[in-house]
Structure formats: structure tokens, C-alpha cells
């Protein structure tokens, strides 16, 4: 019964967990450090998602930084 309730509201639960996580990071390291961590995590997620879809790393980097990886 508890698992059904959690599964039905998994988006809300994930949002609350993410908010709690980032709130704790903010308390310990500050706003700008937290923002840098979020940018790194987002970049890692983006590159990882592209690699999961079997895209070439050089093509990804060329789109991000044109002309640097030829």
C-alpha cells in the first residue's frame, strides 16, 4: 500500500528529495558553489544521455565548442 502511494506520486517525491538535497548543499557550501555543482551535474547528465544514445563524443564536443575538436 505504501509503495503504491509512493509510485503514484513519484514525481512529487523526487522533486521533494531533490529540493531537500540541494537545500542541504546550499546550507553547507553556499549559493555559488551549489550553482557550480548543478552546472557540472547537468553537463554530465547531458553528455551521458548523448553517449547512451550512441552519439560520438567528438560530435557532442564539436556542437558544444565548435572548431575545437577536429
Predicted model as a PDB file, atoms N, CA, C, CB and O in Angstrom, pLDDT in the B-factor column:
MODEL        1                                                                  
ATOM      1  N   UNK A   1       0.812  -1.179   0.000  1.00 79.00           N  
ATOM      2  CA  UNK A   1       0.000   0.000   0.000  1.00 79.00           C  
ATOM      3  C   UNK A   1       0.865   1.257   0.000  1.00 79.00           C  
ATOM      4  CB  UNK A   1      -0.929  -0.010   1.189  1.00 79.00           C  
ATOM      5  O   UNK A   1       0.581   2.192  -0.749  1.00 79.00           O  
ATOM      6  N   UNK A   2       1.905   1.302   0.814  1.00 79.00           N  
ATOM      7  CA  UNK A   2       2.796   2.451   0.854  1.00 79.00           C  
ATOM      8  C   UNK A   2       3.530   2.593  -0.481  1.00 79.00           C  
ATOM      9  CB  UNK A   2       3.803   2.318   2.015  1.00 79.00           C  
ATOM     10  O   UNK A   2       3.705   3.702  -0.986  1.00 79.00           O  
ATOM     11  N   UNK A   3       3.955   1.462  -1.046  1.00 80.00           N  
ATOM     12  CA  UNK A   3       4.680   1.502  -2.320  1.00 80.00           C  
ATOM     13  C   UNK A   3       3.785   2.006  -3.442  1.00 80.00           C  
ATOM     14  CB  UNK A   3       5.227   0.115  -2.670  1.00 80.00           C  
ATOM     15  O   UNK A   3       4.245   2.728  -4.326  1.00 80.00           O  
ATOM     16  N   UNK A   4       2.522   1.633  -3.412  1.00 84.00           N  
ATOM     17  CA  UNK A   4       1.581   2.119  -4.424  1.00 84.00           C  
ATOM     18  C   UNK A   4       1.413   3.627  -4.327  1.00 84.00           C  
ATOM     19  CB  UNK A   4       0.222   1.426  -4.271  1.00 84.00           C  
ATOM     20  O   UNK A   4       1.369   4.321  -5.343  1.00 84.00           O  
ATOM     21  N   UNK A   5       1.319   4.127  -3.108  1.00 77.00           N  
ATOM     22  CA  UNK A   5       1.176   5.560  -2.893  1.00 77.00           C  
ATOM     23  C   UNK A   5       2.427   6.296  -3.372  1.00 77.00           C  
ATOM     24  CB  UNK A   5       0.911   5.858  -1.407  1.00 77.00           C  
ATOM     25  O   UNK A   5       2.331   7.328  -4.036  1.00 77.00           O  
ATOM     26  N   UNK A   6       3.595   5.762  -3.032  1.00 75.00           N  
ATOM     27  CA  UNK A   6       4.839   6.383  -3.470  1.00 75.00           C  
ATOM     28  C   UNK A   6       4.987   6.323  -4.987  1.00 75.00           C  
ATOM     29  CB  UNK A   6       6.030   5.706  -2.801  1.00 75.00           C  
ATOM     30  O   UNK A   6       5.446   7.288  -5.599  1.00 75.00           O  
ATOM     31  N   UNK A   7       4.611   5.218  -5.594  1.00 81.00           N  
ATOM     32  CA  UNK A   7       4.725   5.066  -7.040  1.00 81.00           C  
ATOM     33  C   UNK A   7       3.775   6.025  -7.762  1.00 81.00           C  
ATOM     34  CB  UNK A   7       4.432   3.612  -7.451  1.00 81.00           C  
ATOM     35  O   UNK A   7       4.109   6.551  -8.824  1.00 81.00           O  
ATOM     36  N   UNK A   8       2.608   6.246  -7.192  1.00 83.00           N  
ATOM     37  CA  UNK A   8       1.621   7.137  -7.798  1.00 83.00           C  
ATOM     38  C   UNK A   8       2.104   8.590  -7.779  1.00 83.00           C  
ATOM     39  CB  UNK A   8       0.276   7.018  -7.068  1.00 83.00           C  
ATOM     40  O   UNK A   8       1.770   9.369  -8.672  1.00 83.00           O  
ATOM     41  N   UNK A   9       2.879   8.946  -6.772  1.00 80.00           N  
ATOM     42  CA  UNK A   9       3.369  10.321  -6.620  1.00 80.00           C  
ATOM     43  C   UNK A   9       4.883  10.384  -6.730  1.00 80.00           C  
ATOM     44  CB  UNK A   9       2.922  10.901  -5.280  1.00 80.00           C  
ATOM     45  O   UNK A   9       5.520  11.150  -6.006  1.00 80.00           O  
ATOM     46  N   UNK A  10       5.471   9.594  -7.621  1.00 79.00           N  
ATOM     47  CA  UNK A  10       6.929   9.522  -7.703  1.00 79.00           C  
ATOM     48  C   UNK A  10       7.553  10.839  -8.159  1.00 79.00           C  
ATOM     49  CB  UNK A  10       7.338   8.413  -8.648  1.00 79.00           C  
ATOM     50  O   UNK A  10       8.659  11.167  -7.729  1.00 79.00           O  
ATOM     51  N   UNK A  11       6.877  11.600  -9.015  1.00 79.00           N  
ATOM     52  CA  UNK A  11       7.414  12.896  -9.442  1.00 79.00           C  
ATOM     53  C   UNK A  11       7.488  13.879  -8.295  1.00 79.00           C  
ATOM     54  CB  UNK A  11       6.570  13.478 -10.556  1.00 79.00           C  
ATOM     55  O   UNK A  11       8.482  14.588  -8.139  1.00 79.00           O  
ATOM     56  N   UNK A  12       6.440  13.924  -7.492  1.00 83.00           N  
ATOM     57  CA  UNK A  12       6.434  14.820  -6.338  1.00 83.00           C  
ATOM     58  C   UNK A  12       7.499  14.398  -5.330  1.00 83.00           C  
ATOM     59  CB  UNK A  12       5.044  14.838  -5.673  1.00 83.00           C  
ATOM     60  O   UNK A  12       8.196  15.241  -4.766  1.00 83.00           O  
ATOM     61  N   UNK A  13       7.620  13.106  -5.108  1.00 80.00           N  
ATOM     62  CA  UNK A  13       8.607  12.589  -4.169  1.00 80.00           C  
ATOM     63  C   UNK A  13      10.020  12.898  -4.648  1.00 80.00           C  
ATOM     64  CB  UNK A  13       8.428  11.078  -3.980  1.00 80.00           C  
ATOM     65  O   UNK A  13      10.875  13.292  -3.855  1.00 80.00           O  
ATOM     66  N   UNK A  14      10.264  12.722  -5.929  1.00 79.00           N  
ATOM     67  CA  UNK A  14      11.583  13.024  -6.483  1.00 79.00           C  
ATOM     68  C   UNK A  14      11.875  14.521  -6.379  1.00 79.00           C  
ATOM     69  CB  UNK A  14      11.673  12.561  -7.952  1.00 79.00           C  
ATOM     70  O   UNK A  14      13.002  14.910  -6.075  1.00 79.00           O  
ATOM     71  N   UNK A  15      10.876  15.358  -6.629  1.00 80.00           N  
ATOM     72  CA  UNK A  15      11.057  16.802  -6.512  1.00 80.00           C  
ATOM     73  C   UNK A  15      11.369  17.235  -5.096  1.00 80.00           C  
ATOM     74  CB  UNK A  15       9.828  17.517  -6.994  1.00 80.00           C  
ATOM     75  O   UNK A  15      12.235  18.082  -4.878  1.00 80.00           O  
ATOM     76  N   UNK A  16      10.672  16.662  -4.136  1.00 84.00           N  
ATOM     77  CA  UNK A  16      10.939  16.983  -2.727  1.00 84.00           C  
ATOM     78  C   UNK A  16      12.336  16.501  -2.326  1.00 84.00           C  
ATOM     79  CB  UNK A  16       9.866  16.341  -1.807  1.00 84.00           C  
ATOM     80  O   UNK A  16      13.054  17.209  -1.621  1.00 84.00           O  
ATOM     81  N   UNK A  17      12.719  15.318  -2.765  1.00 86.00           N  
ATOM     82  CA  UNK A  17      14.045  14.792  -2.443  1.00 86.00           C  
ATOM     83  C   UNK A  17      15.137  15.667  -3.059  1.00 86.00           C  
ATOM     84  CB  UNK A  17      14.183  13.340  -2.937  1.00 86.00           C  
ATOM     85  O   UNK A  17      16.144  15.951  -2.412  1.00 86.00           O  
ATOM     86  N   UNK A  18      14.939  16.092  -4.305  1.00 85.00           N  
ATOM     87  CA  UNK A  18      15.930  16.958  -4.962  1.00 85.00           C  
ATOM     88  C   UNK A  18      16.006  18.305  -4.250  1.00 85.00           C  
ATOM     89  CB  UNK A  18      15.578  17.161  -6.461  1.00 85.00           C  
ATOM     90  O   UNK A  18      17.097  18.831  -4.034  1.00 85.00           O  
ATOM     91  N   UNK A  19      14.861  18.863  -3.888  1.00 83.00           N  
ATOM     92  CA  UNK A  19      14.859  20.130  -3.158  1.00 83.00           C  
ATOM     93  C   UNK A  19      15.557  20.027  -1.821  1.00 83.00           C  
ATOM     94  CB  UNK A  19      13.449  20.608  -2.952  1.00 83.00           C  
ATOM     95  O   UNK A  19      16.302  20.927  -1.435  1.00 83.00           O  
ATOM     96  N   UNK A  20      15.325  18.943  -1.115  1.00 87.00           N  
ATOM     97  CA  UNK A  20      15.988  18.723   0.166  1.00 87.00           C  
ATOM     98  C   UNK A  20      17.493  18.579  -0.021  1.00 87.00           C  
ATOM     99  CB  UNK A  20      15.421  17.482   0.857  1.00 87.00           C  
ATOM    100  O   UNK A  20      18.277  19.153   0.734  1.00 87.00           O  
ATOM    101  N   UNK A  21      17.887  17.813  -1.024  1.00 89.00           N  
ATOM    102  CA  UNK A  21      19.303  17.602  -1.313  1.00 89.00           C  
ATOM    103  C   UNK A  21      20.003  18.923  -1.626  1.00 89.00           C  
ATOM    104  CB  UNK A  21      19.468  16.628  -2.486  1.00 89.00           C  
ATOM    105  O   UNK A  21      21.047  19.225  -1.049  1.00 89.00           O  
ATOM    106  N   UNK A  22      19.427  19.713  -2.540  1.00 87.00           N  
ATOM    107  CA  UNK A  22      20.054  20.985  -2.903  1.00 87.00           C  
ATOM    108  C   UNK A  22      19.984  21.998  -1.772  1.00 87.00           C  
ATOM    109  CB  UNK A  22      19.395  21.559  -4.142  1.00 87.00           C  
ATOM    110  O   UNK A  22      20.870  22.843  -1.648  1.00 87.00           O  
ATOM    111  N   UNK A  23      18.953  21.929  -0.950  1.00 87.00           N  
ATOM    112  CA  UNK A  23      18.883  22.802   0.220  1.00 87.00           C  
ATOM    113  C   UNK A  23      19.991  22.512   1.207  1.00 87.00           C  
ATOM    114  CB  UNK A  23      17.544  22.660   0.902  1.00 87.00           C  
ATOM    115  O   UNK A  23      20.591  23.432   1.762  1.00 87.00           O  
ATOM    116  N   UNK A  24      20.265  21.243   1.430  1.00 91.00           N  
ATOM    117  CA  UNK A  24      21.350  20.859   2.340  1.00 91.00           C  
ATOM    118  C   UNK A  24      22.706  21.276   1.767  1.00 91.00           C  
ATOM    119  CB  UNK A  24      21.327  19.335   2.600  1.00 91.00           C  
ATOM    120  O   UNK A  24      23.561  21.776   2.498  1.00 91.00           O  
ATOM    121  N   UNK A  25      22.904  21.072   0.468  1.00 88.00           N  
ATOM    122  CA  UNK A  25      24.155  21.509  -0.159  1.00 88.00           C  
ATOM    123  C   UNK A  25      24.318  23.020  -0.008  1.00 88.00           C  
ATOM    124  CB  UNK A  25      24.187  21.109  -1.656  1.00 88.00           C  
ATOM    125  O   UNK A  25      25.405  23.504   0.305  1.00 88.00           O  
ATOM    126  N   UNK A  26      23.228  23.762  -0.232  1.00 87.00           N  
ATOM    127  CA  UNK A  26      23.270  25.223  -0.098  1.00 87.00           C  
ATOM    128  C   UNK A  26      23.677  25.630   1.319  1.00 87.00           C  
ATOM    129  CB  UNK A  26      21.899  25.835  -0.452  1.00 87.00           C  
ATOM    130  O   UNK A  26      24.460  26.563   1.500  1.00 87.00           O  
ATOM    131  N   UNK A  27      23.152  24.941   2.303  1.00 90.00           N  
ATOM    132  CA  UNK A  27      23.493  25.280   3.685  1.00 90.00           C  
ATOM    133  C   UNK A  27      24.962  25.034   3.998  1.00 90.00           C  
ATOM    134  CB  UNK A  27      22.632  24.483   4.641  1.00 90.00           C  
ATOM    135  O   UNK A  27      25.572  25.782   4.761  1.00 90.00           O  
ATOM    136  N   UNK A  28      25.528  23.990   3.411  1.00 91.00           N  
ATOM    137  CA  UNK A  28      26.905  23.637   3.734  1.00 91.00           C  
ATOM    138  C   UNK A  28      27.948  24.373   2.899  1.00 91.00           C  
ATOM    139  CB  UNK A  28      27.089  22.172   3.563  1.00 91.00           C  
ATOM    140  O   UNK A  28      29.003  24.733   3.422  1.00 91.00           O  
ATOM    141  N   UNK A  29      27.677  24.606   1.602  1.00 91.00           N  
ATOM    142  CA  UNK A  29      28.726  25.171   0.750  1.00 91.00           C  
ATOM    143  C   UNK A  29      28.390  26.542   0.189  1.00 91.00           C  
ATOM    144  CB  UNK A  29      29.008  24.241  -0.379  1.00 91.00           C  
ATOM    145  O   UNK A  29      29.292  27.202  -0.328  1.00 91.00           O  
ATOM    146  N   UNK A  30      27.171  27.004   0.257  1.00 91.00           N  
ATOM    147  CA  UNK A  30      26.828  28.331  -0.238  1.00 91.00           C  
ATOM    148  C   UNK A  30      26.183  28.293  -1.611  1.00 91.00           C  
ATOM    149  CB  UNK A  30      28.055  29.193  -0.284  1.00 91.00           C  
ATOM    150  O   UNK A  30      26.170  27.263  -2.286  1.00 91.00           O  
ATOM    151  N   UNK A  31      25.646  29.446  -2.011  1.00 89.00           N  
ATOM    152  CA  UNK A  31      24.862  29.526  -3.242  1.00 89.00           C  
ATOM    153  C   UNK A  31      25.695  29.287  -4.493  1.00 89.00           C  
ATOM    154  CB  UNK A  31      24.194  30.869  -3.335  1.00 89.00           C  
ATOM    155  O   UNK A  31      25.342  28.450  -5.323  1.00 89.00           O  
ATOM    156  N   UNK A  32      26.810  30.025  -4.637  1.00 91.00           N  
ATOM    157  CA  UNK A  32      27.572  29.946  -5.883  1.00 91.00           C  
ATOM    158  C   UNK A  32      28.232  28.585  -6.059  1.00 91.00           C  
ATOM    159  CB  UNK A  32      28.629  31.039  -5.923  1.00 91.00           C  
ATOM    160  O   UNK A  32      28.302  28.072  -7.176  1.00 91.00           O  
ATOM    161  N   UNK A  33      28.710  28.002  -4.987  1.00 89.00           N  
ATOM    162  CA  UNK A  33      29.284  26.657  -5.085  1.00 89.00           C  
ATOM    163  C   UNK A  33      28.219  25.641  -5.478  1.00 89.00           C  
ATOM    164  CB  UNK A  33      29.936  26.249  -3.754  1.00 89.00           C  
ATOM    165  O   UNK A  33      28.476  24.723  -6.256  1.00 89.00           O  
ATOM    166  N   UNK A  34      27.027  25.815  -4.933  1.00 87.00           N  
ATOM    167  CA  UNK A  34      25.921  24.932  -5.299  1.00 87.00           C  
ATOM    168  C   UNK A  34      25.569  25.095  -6.768  1.00 87.00           C  
ATOM    169  CB  UNK A  34      24.693  25.211  -4.427  1.00 87.00           C  
ATOM    170  O   UNK A  34      25.297  24.111  -7.454  1.00 87.00           O  
ATOM    171  N   UNK A  35      25.573  26.322  -7.251  1.00 89.00           N  
ATOM    172  CA  UNK A  35      25.278  26.571  -8.656  1.00 89.00           C  
ATOM    173  C   UNK A  35      26.311  25.920  -9.567  1.00 89.00           C  
ATOM    174  CB  UNK A  35      25.216  28.066  -8.924  1.00 89.00           C  
ATOM    175  O   UNK A  35      25.956  25.375 -10.612  1.00 89.00           O  
ATOM    176  N   UNK A  36      27.573  25.970  -9.189  1.00 89.00           N  
ATOM    177  CA  UNK A  36      28.629  25.322  -9.966  1.00 89.00           C  
ATOM    178  C   UNK A  36      28.418  23.809  -9.978  1.00 89.00           C  
ATOM    179  CB  UNK A  36      30.023  25.669  -9.390  1.00 89.00           C  
ATOM    180  O   UNK A  36      28.579  23.172 -11.019  1.00 89.00           O  
ATOM    181  N   UNK A  37      28.062  23.234  -8.845  1.00 87.00           N  
ATOM    182  CA  UNK A  37      27.806  21.794  -8.774  1.00 87.00           C  
ATOM    183  C   UNK A  37      26.640  21.418  -9.684  1.00 87.00           C  
ATOM    184  CB  UNK A  37      27.510  21.364  -7.318  1.00 87.00           C  
ATOM    185  O   UNK A  37      26.701  20.406 -10.382  1.00 87.00           O  
ATOM    186  N   UNK A  38      25.576  22.227  -9.682  1.00 87.00           N  
ATOM    187  CA  UNK A  38      24.416  21.950 -10.533  1.00 87.00           C  
ATOM    188  C   UNK A  38      24.803  22.013 -12.011  1.00 87.00           C  
ATOM    189  CB  UNK A  38      23.277  22.950 -10.238  1.00 87.00           C  
ATOM    190  O   UNK A  38      24.344  21.189 -12.802  1.00 87.00           O  
ATOM    191  N   UNK A  39      25.633  22.968 -12.389  1.00 89.00           N  
ATOM    192  CA  UNK A  39      26.078  23.071 -13.783  1.00 89.00           C  
ATOM    193  C   UNK A  39      26.897  21.843 -14.173  1.00 89.00           C  
ATOM    194  CB  UNK A  39      26.908  24.357 -13.996  1.00 89.00           C  
ATOM    195  O   UNK A  39      26.713  21.301 -15.262  1.00 89.00           O  
ATOM    196  N   UNK A  40      27.797  21.401 -13.300  1.00 90.00           N  
ATOM    197  CA  UNK A  40      28.594  20.212 -13.591  1.00 90.00           C  
ATOM    198  C   UNK A  40      27.732  18.960 -13.703  1.00 90.00           C  
ATOM    199  CB  UNK A  40      29.648  20.015 -12.518  1.00 90.00           C  
ATOM    200  O   UNK A  40      27.932  18.141 -14.601  1.00 90.00           O  
ATOM    201  N   UNK A  41      26.786  18.816 -12.804  1.00 86.00           N  
ATOM    202  CA  UNK A  41      25.900  17.653 -12.842  1.00 86.00           C  
ATOM    203  C   UNK A  41      25.050  17.689 -14.111  1.00 86.00           C  
ATOM    204  CB  UNK A  41      24.995  17.609 -11.583  1.00 86.00           C  
ATOM    205  O   UNK A  41      24.867  16.661 -14.764  1.00 86.00           O  
ATOM    206  N   UNK A  42      24.536  18.854 -14.461  1.00 85.00           N  
ATOM    207  CA  UNK A  42      23.739  18.980 -15.682  1.00 85.00           C  
ATOM    208  C   UNK A  42      24.542  18.676 -16.930  1.00 85.00           C  
ATOM    209  CB  UNK A  42      23.162  20.368 -15.782  1.00 85.00           C  
ATOM    210  O   UNK A  42      24.042  18.016 -17.841  1.00 85.00           O  
ATOM    211  N   UNK A  43      25.772  19.144 -16.986  1.00 82.00           N  
ATOM    212  CA  UNK A  43      26.641  18.861 -18.120  1.00 82.00           C  
ATOM    213  C   UNK A  43      26.958  17.371 -18.198  1.00 82.00           C  
ATOM    214  CB  UNK A  43      27.935  19.675 -18.019  1.00 82.00           C  
ATOM    215  O   UNK A  43      26.946  16.785 -19.281  1.00 82.00           O  
ATOM    216  N   UNK A  44      27.237  16.768 -17.063  1.00 82.00           N  
ATOM    217  CA  UNK A  44      27.497  15.326 -17.040  1.00 82.00           C  
ATOM    218  C   UNK A  44      26.294  14.521 -17.486  1.00 82.00           C  
ATOM    219  CB  UNK A  44      27.910  14.890 -15.653  1.00 82.00           C  
ATOM    220  O   UNK A  44      26.431  13.536 -18.212  1.00 82.00           O  
ATOM    221  N   UNK A  45      25.118  14.936 -17.054  1.00 85.00           N  
ATOM    222  CA  UNK A  45      23.888  14.255 -17.474  1.00 85.00           C  
ATOM    223  C   UNK A  45      23.691  14.381 -18.977  1.00 85.00           C  
ATOM    224  CB  UNK A  45      22.668  14.831 -16.731  1.00 85.00           C  
ATOM    225  O   UNK A  45      23.356  13.403 -19.647  1.00 85.00           O  
ATOM    226  N   UNK A  46      23.898  15.589 -19.513  1.00 82.00           N  
ATOM    227  CA  UNK A  46      23.715  15.829 -20.941  1.00 82.00           C  
ATOM    228  C   UNK A  46      24.657  14.959 -21.768  1.00 82.00           C  
ATOM    229  CB  UNK A  46      23.942  17.308 -21.265  1.00 82.00           C  
ATOM    230  O   UNK A  46      24.225  14.312 -22.722  1.00 82.00           O  
ATOM    231  N   UNK A  47      25.934  14.941 -21.411  1.00 77.00           N  
ATOM    232  CA  UNK A  47      26.908  14.136 -22.154  1.00 77.00           C  
ATOM    233  C   UNK A  47      26.614  12.653 -21.983  1.00 77.00           C  
ATOM    234  CB  UNK A  47      28.342  14.450 -21.689  1.00 77.00           C  
ATOM    235  O   UNK A  47      26.706  11.895 -22.949  1.00 77.00           O  
ATOM    236  N   UNK A  48      26.263  12.224 -20.777  1.00 80.00           N  
ATOM    237  CA  UNK A  48      25.924  10.820 -20.551  1.00 80.00           C  
ATOM    238  C   UNK A  48      24.708  10.373 -21.336  1.00 80.00           C  
ATOM    239  CB  UNK A  48      25.686  10.581 -19.091  1.00 80.00           C  
ATOM    240  O   UNK A  48      24.679   9.256 -21.854  1.00 80.00           O  
ATOM    241  N   UNK A  49      23.691  11.241 -21.432  1.00 83.00           N  
ATOM    242  CA  UNK A  49      22.495  10.909 -22.201  1.00 83.00           C  
ATOM    243  C   UNK A  49      22.829  10.766 -23.680  1.00 83.00           C  
ATOM    244  CB  UNK A  49      21.413  11.980 -22.002  1.00 83.00           C  
ATOM    245  O   UNK A  49      22.305   9.882 -24.357  1.00 83.00           O  
ATOM    246  N   UNK A  50      23.704  11.639 -24.179  1.00 79.00           N  
ATOM    247  CA  UNK A  50      24.114  11.549 -25.580  1.00 79.00           C  
ATOM    248  C   UNK A  50      24.902  10.266 -25.833  1.00 79.00           C  
ATOM    249  CB  UNK A  50      24.956  12.775 -25.974  1.00 79.00           C  
ATOM    250  O   UNK A  50      24.730   9.624 -26.868  1.00 79.00           O  
ATOM    251  N   UNK A  51      25.762   9.895 -24.893  1.00 78.00           N  
ATOM    252  CA  UNK A  51      26.528   8.660 -25.055  1.00 78.00           C  
ATOM    253  C   UNK A  51      25.626   7.428 -24.965  1.00 78.00           C  
ATOM    254  CB  UNK A  51      27.632   8.579 -23.997  1.00 78.00           C  
ATOM    255  O   UNK A  51      25.884   6.427 -25.634  1.00 78.00           O  
ATOM    256  N   UNK A  52      24.577   7.490 -24.151  1.00 82.00           N  
ATOM    257  CA  UNK A  52      23.624   6.387 -24.076  1.00 82.00           C  
ATOM    258  C   UNK A  52      22.902   6.179 -25.402  1.00 82.00           C  
ATOM    259  CB  UNK A  52      22.612   6.642 -22.969  1.00 82.00           C  
ATOM    260  O   UNK A  52      22.519   5.060 -25.742  1.00 82.00           O  
ATOM    261  N   UNK A  53      22.722   7.264 -26.144  1.00 83.00           N  
ATOM    262  CA  UNK A  53      22.061   7.178 -27.440  1.00 83.00           C  
ATOM    263  C   UNK A  53      23.059   6.910 -28.558  1.00 83.00           C  
ATOM    264  CB  UNK A  53      21.292   8.459 -27.725  1.00 83.00           C  
ATOM    265  O   UNK A  53      22.746   7.093 -29.734  1.00 83.00           O  
ATOM    266  N   UNK A  54      24.270   6.472 -28.187  1.00 82.00           N  
ATOM    267  CA  UNK A  54      25.326   6.065 -29.105  1.00 82.00           C  
ATOM    268  C   UNK A  54      25.813   7.190 -30.014  1.00 82.00           C  
ATOM    269  CB  UNK A  54      24.845   4.926 -29.945  1.00 82.00           C  
ATOM    270  O   UNK A  54      26.183   6.943 -31.162  1.00 82.00           O  
ATOM    271  N   UNK A  55      25.816   8.412 -29.512  1.00 78.00           N  
ATOM    272  CA  UNK A  55      26.364   9.515 -30.278  1.00 78.00           C  
ATOM    273  C   UNK A  55      27.862   9.591 -30.021  1.00 78.00           C  
ATOM    274  CB  UNK A  55      25.666  10.852 -29.914  1.00 78.00           C  
ATOM    275  O   UNK A  55      28.335   9.232 -28.943  1.00 78.00           O  
ATOM    276  N   UNK A  56      28.598  10.056 -31.008  1.00 79.00           N  
ATOM    277  CA  UNK A  56      30.047  10.155 -30.910  1.00 79.00           C  
ATOM    278  C   UNK A  56      30.429  11.330 -30.004  1.00 79.00           C  
ATOM    279  CB  UNK A  56      30.678  10.319 -32.315  1.00 79.00           C  
ATOM    280  O   UNK A  56      29.861  12.416 -30.116  1.00 79.00           O  
ATOM    281  N   UNK A  57      31.382  11.108 -29.119  1.00 75.00           N  
ATOM    282  CA  UNK A  57      31.807  12.136 -28.174  1.00 75.00           C  
ATOM    283  C   UNK A  57      32.392  13.343 -28.904  1.00 75.00           C  
ATOM    284  CB  UNK A  57      32.834  11.564 -27.191  1.00 75.00           C  
ATOM    285  O   UNK A  57      32.192  14.478 -28.472  1.00 75.00           O  
ATOM    286  N   UNK A  58      33.106  13.116 -29.996  1.00 78.00           N  
ATOM    287  CA  UNK A  58      33.671  14.236 -30.756  1.00 78.00           C  
ATOM    288  C   UNK A  58      32.572  15.117 -31.351  1.00 78.00           C  
ATOM    289  CB  UNK A  58      34.584  13.714 -31.872  1.00 78.00           C  
ATOM    290  O   UNK A  58      32.713  16.340 -31.377  1.00 78.00           O  
ATOM    291  N   UNK A  59      31.490  14.518 -31.826  1.00 78.00           N  
ATOM    292  CA  UNK A  59      30.384  15.299 -32.377  1.00 78.00           C  
ATOM    293  C   UNK A  59      29.714  16.132 -31.280  1.00 78.00           C  
ATOM    294  CB  UNK A  59      29.351  14.371 -33.051  1.00 78.00           C  
ATOM    295  O   UNK A  59      29.345  17.285 -31.500  1.00 78.00           O  
ATOM    296  N   UNK A  60      29.564  15.539 -30.114  1.00 73.00           N  
ATOM    297  CA  UNK A  60      28.957  16.261 -28.985  1.00 73.00           C  
ATOM    298  C   UNK A  60      29.820  17.456 -28.613  1.00 73.00           C  
ATOM    299  CB  UNK A  60      28.776  15.325 -27.760  1.00 73.00           C  
ATOM    300  O   UNK A  60      29.314  18.567 -28.456  1.00 73.00           O  
ATOM    301  N   UNK A  61      31.126  17.230 -28.470  1.00 75.00           N  
ATOM    302  CA  UNK A  61      32.029  18.308 -28.093  1.00 75.00           C  
ATOM    303  C   UNK A  61      32.125  19.365 -29.188  1.00 75.00           C  
ATOM    304  CB  UNK A  61      33.410  17.752 -27.782  1.00 75.00           C  
ATOM    305  O   UNK A  61      32.289  20.548 -28.890  1.00 75.00           O  
ATOM    306  N   UNK A  62      32.024  18.951 -30.460  1.00 80.00           N  
ATOM    307  CA  UNK A  62      32.067  19.912 -31.557  1.00 80.00           C  
ATOM    308  C   UNK A  62      30.825  20.805 -31.558  1.00 80.00           C  
ATOM    309  CB  UNK A  62      32.192  19.181 -32.897  1.00 80.00           C  
ATOM    310  O   UNK A  62      30.901  21.973 -31.939  1.00 80.00           O  
ATOM    311  N   UNK A  63      29.682  20.259 -31.131  1.00 79.00           N  
ATOM    312  CA  UNK A  63      28.472  21.080 -31.035  1.00 79.00           C  
ATOM    313  C   UNK A  63      28.567  22.061 -29.862  1.00 79.00           C  
ATOM    314  CB  UNK A  63      27.228  20.183 -30.878  1.00 79.00           C  
ATOM    315  O   UNK A  63      28.082  23.189 -29.947  1.00 79.00           O  
ATOM    316  N   UNK A  64      29.192  21.622 -28.775  1.00 76.00           N  
ATOM    317  CA  UNK A  64      29.321  22.492 -27.606  1.00 76.00           C  
ATOM    318  C   UNK A  64      30.403  23.554 -27.834  1.00 76.00           C  
ATOM    319  CB  UNK A  64      29.647  21.658 -26.350  1.00 76.00           C  
ATOM    320  O   UNK A  64      30.192  24.737 -27.566  1.00 76.00           O  
ATOM    321  N   UNK A  65      31.556  23.116 -28.328  1.00 79.00           N  
ATOM    322  CA  UNK A  65      32.689  24.006 -28.580  1.00 79.00           C  
ATOM    323  C   UNK A  65      33.093  23.893 -30.051  1.00 79.00           C  
ATOM    324  CB  UNK A  65      33.894  23.662 -27.645  1.00 79.00           C  
ATOM    325  O   UNK A  65      34.018  23.144 -30.365  1.00 79.00           O  
ATOM    326  N   UNK A  66      32.437  24.605 -30.954  1.00 82.00           N  
ATOM    327  CA  UNK A  66      32.682  24.451 -32.386  1.00 82.00           C  
ATOM    328  C   UNK A  66      34.141  24.745 -32.768  1.00 82.00           C  
ATOM    329  CB  UNK A  66      31.753  25.368 -33.166  1.00 82.00           C  
ATOM    330  O   UNK A  66      34.720  25.747 -32.347  1.00 82.00           O  
ATOM    331  N   UNK A  67      34.713  23.848 -33.572  1.00 76.00           N  
ATOM    332  CA  UNK A  67      36.049  24.048 -34.096  1.00 76.00           C  
ATOM    333  C   UNK A  67      37.192  23.656 -33.184  1.00 76.00           C  
ATOM    334  CB  UNK A  67      36.203  25.432 -34.450  1.00 76.00           C  
ATOM    335  O   UNK A  67      38.349  23.742 -33.593  1.00 76.00           O  
ATOM    336  N   UNK A  68      36.916  23.235 -31.977  1.00 69.00           N  
ATOM    337  CA  UNK A  68      37.992  22.920 -31.033  1.00 69.00           C  
ATOM    338  C   UNK A  68      38.439  21.449 -31.089  1.00 69.00           C  
ATOM    339  CB  UNK A  68      37.542  23.255 -29.625  1.00 69.00           C  
ATOM    340  O   UNK A  68      39.559  21.136 -30.684  1.00 69.00           O  
ATOM    341  N   UNK A  69      37.584  20.547 -31.582  1.00 61.00           N  
ATOM    342  CA  UNK A  69      37.888  19.115 -31.502  1.00 61.00           C  
ATOM    343  C   UNK A  69      37.842  18.468 -32.888  1.00 61.00           C  
ATOM    344  CB  UNK A  69      36.898  18.409 -30.555  1.00 61.00           C  
ATOM    345  O   UNK A  69      37.207  17.427 -33.057  1.00 61.00           O  
ATOM    346  N   UNK A  70      38.492  19.055 -33.864  1.00 59.00           N  
ATOM    347  CA  UNK A  70      38.520  18.459 -35.206  1.00 59.00           C  
ATOM    348  C   UNK A  70      39.817  17.774 -35.460  1.00 59.00           C  
ATOM    349  CB  UNK A  70      38.282  19.502 -36.270  1.00 59.00           C  
ATOM    350  O   UNK A  70      40.019  17.216 -36.538  1.00 59.00           O  
TER     351      UNK A  70                                                      
ENDMDL                                                                          
END                                                                             
